[in-house]
Amino acid sequence: MRVALVRHRYSPHGGAERYMDTLSSALSDAGAEVRILCATWDGSSAGKVGVERISVLRKPAPLRLLLFARAVREWAANHPEWLLFSLERVPGAEVYRAGDGIHAEWLLRKRSLRPGIWPLDYLRPLNLAYLHLERAMFGSPALRLVVANSNRGREEIVRRFGIPAEKVRVVHNGVDIARFPPDRKADARVRFRIRFGIPDAETVFLFVGSGFARKGVGTIARAARLLAERGCDPFRVALVGKGDPATYVRSAGPASGRLLFTGTVAGADDLFLGADAFLFPTVYEPFSNACLEAMAAGLPVVTTTVNGASEVLRDGESGFLLEDPLDASALADRMGELLSSDLRQRMGEQARRIAEAYTVERNTRETLEVLDHAWRARGGS
């Protein structure tokens, strides 16, 4: 089997790229020939995998996306012996992994964040480029199979693009359980509090992610204010990632001191191990790796039903699920319940047990099965 993996920008730190590394290594170990097609490469070497740069203009971004997709199609036309497996919206891909979700669905859900001005989103050239590539890719006769990382994602694809359900295979994300050994939790908790100057008596809620608006930091800020107004036990919310805190500090009002914006920090694994609970009230998320990592670290998770990761959570057992991503009162209620250390411990232990079933190895094995099926369907052996 010959597989060409497509990703526009390769960085050794991205989640999609870690996925590519793991998958390409497994493919190589299984005897497949693997090549990565990308416009930029930040790694030192590809190891067992060949890397081929697809040169395109960097700006403007919409043109870059269109030119990259066209260049990949041309490459595939000149290399018909390779199975084209894309992590980008590339018309002509034979297998597509919808790890970034469906852009049309995101724009629909984004309306709640931009009341009155959301129609402008459909005029932005970048969004138009994404929507065009998405429609063309799902409408291409070359597309054999789609990998969705949640059942919700599969439903969106089937409903929006008329893809037969049997062509969309669900492969939930996986986590490296070994990164989160339970015997490190006590020390990590102490280090977390020393690092950020948090008293031991305070319950620490953790958020990790970039794209604060989409991932629910506004709801977290309002919930922190409500919870503080109730005169509850002391707590802190550590918000890790890129984003401007100004808007959220205003939303929290008198409770703004309960919010700790750290920016991007090193040692994220220790942050998961050292926190007490994880918050992720996202407006739209195909499947949050951060939620799965939090579960692996033994944290109860509060997220929304529009997050694909909600499919592996058990509401009221390993965390809580919110129906409305903007319902700060509901989030404050759940945060209030999690001020109980006994409840956090019970839920965290259950979350860890669930995460142990969603390993990187399982994800890789199921993805390889999809690729093998596509390879055989095109006459390979």
Sequence and secondary structure as in RCSB ss.txt:
>XXXX:A:sequence
MRVALVRHRYSPHGGAERYMDTLSSALSDAGAEVRILCATWDGSSAGKVGVERISVLRKPAPLRLLLFARAVREW
AANHPEWLLFSLERVPGAEVYRAGDGIHAEWLLRKRSLRPGIWPLDYLRPLNLAYLHLERAMFGSPALRLVVANS
NRGREEIVRRFGIPAEKVRVVHNGVDIARFPPDRKADARVRFRIRFGIPDAETVFLFVGSGFARKGVGTIARAAR
LLAERGCDPFRVALVGKGDPATYVRSAGPASGRLLFTGTVAGADDLFLGADAFLFPTVYEPFSNACLEAMAAGLP
VVTTTVNGASEVLRDGESGFLLEDPLDASALADRMGELLSSDLRQRMGEQARRIAEAYTVERNTRETLEVLDHAW
RARGGS
>XXXX:A:secstr
 EEEEE SEE TTSHHHHHHHHHHHHHHHTT EEEEEESEE SS  TTSEEEE     SSHHHHHHHHHHHHHHH
HHH TTSEEEESS  TT SEEE TT  HHHHHHHHGGGSTTTGGGGGG HHHHHHHHHHHHHHT TT  EEEESS
HHHHHHHHHHH   GGGEEE    B GGGS GGGHHHHHHHHHHHHT  TTSEEEEEE S HHHHTHHHHHHHHH
HHHHTT S EEEEEESS   HHHHHHHGGGGGGEEEEES S HHHHHHH SEEEE  S BS  HHHHHHHHTT  
EEEETTBGGGGG  BTTTEEEES TT HHHHHHHHHHTT HHHHHHHHHHHHHHHTTSBHHHHHHHHHHHHHHHH
HHTT  
